[in-house]
Amino acid sequence: MAGGGQSMVDFLGVPADRRLLGEDMANLPAAEQYHETAVAARGHNRLVATGSTLTGVTLVGGAAMALYGGAELLFGGGGGAPAAILLVVGLLLVATHWGWVHVAEYAGVTIDERRERESDRHRQAWLASVAPYPRFSVSTSVGDDASTRVARVLHKPVLTPAGTFTFEREADAEELYDAHTPAAVIAGGVETMRREARLETDNLRELWDAAATAYEATLLSAHDDQQRLLAERAAAAALSEHINASMREPPLVE
């Protein structure tokens, strides 16, 4: 069962809800949550800073060239063609100096948009990789009275009205140790609970993998209106076979 009276078969072919990228992400175990690599804004900032620097250099340099060229033309005996060229180039540089900022900003925005598209592809790939089987995790907390609470949490997949699945958290078990309990006892209890949670999660993942594999294989080979029903039956049979095989095997021991 996947929780809430729903079988794993009910989740076959159901996509993950986008809320798992937002407010529902906390309902997954911390180790399985999506942690996006922070994209540094230094590249964008450097481009803008470079554009600002070029703007200043262009303005100052252009003004200096225009003043020098104009002075040569007026007071330097004509100055000739070089002075006229300096004047014209200087005036052009002064008139267009703000262009460097716009060019740098446009380049920075383009880079940001490309990074955002890449980040969205990573988010979508992660969302598609989330499988709807229950997980268990263990956490510890210390109370005001110095007691230690060890809680096992069930991360339960649930179907949404939108035809997707997300996860809910609910308390599954807990142990409370008072302030006088030796640290070794607490550590041993935590490790035991974590081992059991890990083994149960691994078993549920194997069940899901068996059902999903059978479902996809049957879905690919079916070509009529009953293809989903046939695939679900194959998945249910694979689940049953996997469960029966697990019951015949000795208990898992680490």
C-alpha positions in Angstrom: 0.0 0.0 0.0 1.1 3.5 -0.7 -0.8 5.0 2.2 -4.3 6.4 2.6 -5.9 3.2 1.3 -4.1 3.6 -2.1 -2.1 0.9 -3.7 1.1 1.4 -5.5 -0.8 0.4 -8.7 -2.9 3.5 -8.3 0.2 5.6 -8.9 1.4 4.0 -12.1 1.7 6.4 -14.9 0.9 9.3 -12.6 3.3 12.3 -12.9 4.7 14.1 -9.9 3.1 17.4 -8.9 5.1 20.6 -9.4 4.4 21.5 -5.8 7.2 19.1 -4.9 9.5 21.8 -6.3 7.9 24.2 -3.8 5.8 24.0 -0.7 5.6 20.2 -0.7 9.3 19.5 -1.0 9.6 19.5 2.8 7.4 16.4 2.8 10.2 14.4 1.3 13.2 13.2 3.3 15.9 15.8 3.5 18.3 13.6 1.6 15.9 13.3 -1.4 14.9 16.9 -1.6 16.0 18.9 -4.7 18.9 21.2 -3.9 19.5 23.5 -6.7 23.1 24.7 -7.2 23.2 28.4 -6.5 24.0 30.1 -9.8 26.4 32.9 -8.9 25.4 36.3 -10.3 29.1 37.3 -10.5 29.1 36.8 -14.3 26.2 39.2 -14.8 27.6 41.7 -12.3 31.0 41.6 -13.9 29.5 42.3 -17.3 27.5 45.3 -15.9 30.6 46.5 -14.1 32.7 46.2 -17.3 30.0 48.1 -19.2 30.0 50.8 -16.6 33.8 51.1 -16.8 33.8 51.2 -20.5 31.1 53.9 -20.3 33.3 56.0 -18.1 36.4 55.4 -20.2 34.5 56.2 -23.4 33.0 59.4 -22.0 36.3 60.7 -20.6 38.4 59.5 -23.5 35.9 60.8 -26.1 35.7 64.2 -24.3 39.4 64.5 -24.2 39.8 63.6 -27.9 37.0 66.1 -28.8 38.6 68.8 -26.8 42.1 68.1 -28.2 40.9 67.9 -31.8 38.8 71.1 -31.4 41.6 73.0 -29.8 44.0 71.9 -32.6 41.5 73.1 -35.2 40.9 76.4 -33.5 44.2 77.3 -32.0 46.7 75.0 -33.6 46.9 76.5 -37.0 44.1 74.4 -38.5 45.3 71.0 -37.2 44.6 69.4 -40.5 42.7 66.1 -41.0 44.1 64.3 -37.9 42.6 67.0 -35.6 39.2 66.8 -37.4 39.2 63.0 -37.1 40.0 63.3 -33.4 37.1 65.8 -33.0 34.6 63.6 -34.8 35.6 60.4 -33.1 35.6 62.1 -29.7 32.1 63.4 -30.3 30.9 60.0 -31.5 32.3 58.4 -28.4 30.7 60.9 -26.1 27.4 60.6 -27.9 27.4 56.7 -27.7 29.0 56.1 -24.3 25.8 54.8 -22.7 25.6 52.1 -25.3 28.2 50.0 -23.4 25.9 49.7 -20.4 23.0 48.6 -22.5 25.2 46.0 -24.3 26.5 44.7 -21.1 23.1 44.5 -19.5 21.6 42.7 -22.6 24.5 40.2 -22.5 23.9 39.7 -18.8 20.2 39.1 -19.2 20.9 36.7 -22.0 23.2 34.7 -19.8 20.7 34.7 -16.9 17.9 33.5 -19.2 20.1 30.7 -20.5 21.0 29.7 -16.9 17.3 29.8 -15.9 16.4 27.5 -18.8 19.1 25.1 -17.8 18.0 25.2 -14.1 14.4 24.5 -15.2 15.5 21.5 -17.2 17.3 20.2 -14.1 14.2 20.8 -12.0 12.0 19.0 -14.4 14.4 16.0 -14.7 14.5 15.7 -10.9 10.7 15.9 -10.7 10.4 13.2 -13.3 12.8 11.0 -11.3 10.7 11.1 -8.0 9.0 7.7 -7.6 5.7 7.5 -5.6 6.7 4.9 -3.0 6.6 5.6 0.8 9.7 6.5 2.5 10.7 6.5 6.2 13.1 8.9 7.9 14.3 9.5 11.4 15.0 12.8 13.2 16.0 13.8 16.7 15.1 16.8 18.8 15.9 18.0 22.3 13.1 19.2 24.6 13.2 22.0 27.2 13.7 19.4 29.9 16.8 18.1 28.1 14.9 14.9 27.0 15.7 13.5 23.6 12.9 12.7 21.2 13.6 10.3 18.3 10.8 10.3 15.7 10.3 8.1 12.7 8.4 9.9 9.9 6.4 8.3 7.1 6.7 10.3 3.8 3.5 9.1 2.1 2.6 9.6 -1.6 -0.9 10.8 -2.2 -2.9 11.5 -5.3 -4.1 15.0 -6.1 -7.3 16.1 -7.8 -5.2 17.3 -10.7 -4.2 13.8 -11.6 -0.7 14.1 -10.1 0.9 12.8 -6.9 2.7 14.6 -4.1 3.8 13.6 -0.6 2.5 14.1 3.0 4.3 13.6 6.2 2.9 11.8 9.2 4.4 10.5 12.5 5.0 6.8 12.4 6.7 6.1 15.7 8.7 7.8 18.4 10.9 7.1 21.4 11.5 9.5 24.2 14.7 9.4 26.4 14.9 11.4 29.5 17.8 13.7 30.4 19.5 10.9 32.5 19.7 8.4 29.7 23.3 7.6 28.7 24.3 9.0 25.3 25.4 5.5 24.1 21.8 4.2 24.7 20.3 7.1 22.8 22.8 6.6 19.9 22.0 2.9 19.8 18.3 3.5 19.7 18.6 6.1 16.9 20.8 3.9 14.8 18.4 0.9 15.2 15.5 3.1 14.2 17.4 4.5 11.2 18.5 1.0 10.1 14.9 -0.2 10.2 13.7 2.8 8.3 16.3 2.4 5.6 15.5 -1.3 5.2 11.7 -0.7 5.0 12.3 2.1 2.5 14.6 -0.1 0.4 11.9 -2.9 0.4 9.2 -0.5 -0.7 11.4 0.9 -3.5 12.0 -2.6 -4.8 8.3 -3.2 -4.8 7.7 -0.1 -6.8 10.5 -0.9 -9.2 9.0 -4.4 -9.9 5.5 -2.9 -10.4 6.7 -0.1 -12.6 8.9 -2.3 -14.8 6.1 -4.8 -15.4 3.7 -1.9 -16.1 5.9 -0.2 -18.6 6.8 -3.4 -20.4 3.1 -4.3 -20.8 2.1 -0.8 -21.8 4.6 -0.8 -24.6 3.4 -4.1 -26.0 -0.3 -3.4 -25.7 -2.1 -1.6 -28.6 -5.8 -1.6 -27.7 -8.1 0.3 -25.4 -7.4 -2.1 -22.5 -3.7 -1.4 -22.5 -3.7 0.5 -19.2 -5.8 -2.2 -17.5 -3.5 -4.9 -18.8 -0.5 -3.0 -17.6 -2.0 -2.5 -14.2 -2.8 -6.2 -13.9 0.8 -7.0 -14.9 2.1 -4.6 -12.3 -0.2 -6.0 -9.6 1.0 -9.5 -10.4 4.6 -8.4 -10.2 4.0 -6.8 -6.8 2.4 -10.0 -5.6 5.2 -12.2 -6.9 7.8 -9.8 -5.3 6.1 -9.8 -2.0 5.8 -13.6 -1.9 9.4 -14.0 -2.8 10.4 -11.6 0.0 8.3 -13.6 2.4 10.2 -16.8 1.5 13.6 -15.1 1.9 15.3 -14.8 5.3 15.0 -11.4 7.0 17.4 -8.7 5.9 20.4 -8.3 8.1 23.0 -5.6 7.8 
